[in-house]
Amino acid sequence: MIPVPPSTVPSLAARKALIADYKDTPTVAGVYAVICAATGQAWVGQTRHIDTRWNGLSFTLKTGSGRDPSLQAAWNAHTPDDFRFEQLDRLPTDLSDLRLKDELKERAARWTARLQAETLLPG
């Protein structure tokens, strides 16, 4: 283990402040698409954390543990550069949980039909 110089380790108060800031940061929900440029296939999904969704989704695909079999198969058949992630809709942060869930479902269905895409499980 490499020792870390004490000056680079944040104090307990600083760590607590960083954690509080992180927890207070609002997350943005939304609808997104994953598009394979090689085939034109598209997958539409919804998430409560649209700004970080591609990181999680691409990680599961890279490790072969993607939750959608057709997306995983396409990922395995092509290169990661063949795929792009697009944010299609970002929802307001002031929606109630129930309204947010309904709005995500409705918008994802609309985009799925518009893009003639497959539906991804919510993530």
Buried (B, 14 or more C-beta within 10 A) or exposed (E): EEEEEEEEEEEEEEEEEEEEEEEEEEEBBBBBBBBBEEEEBBBBBBBBEBBEBBEEBBEBBEEEEBEBEEBBEBBEEBEEEBBEBBBBBEBEEEBEEEEBBEBBEEBBBBBBEEBEBBBBEEB
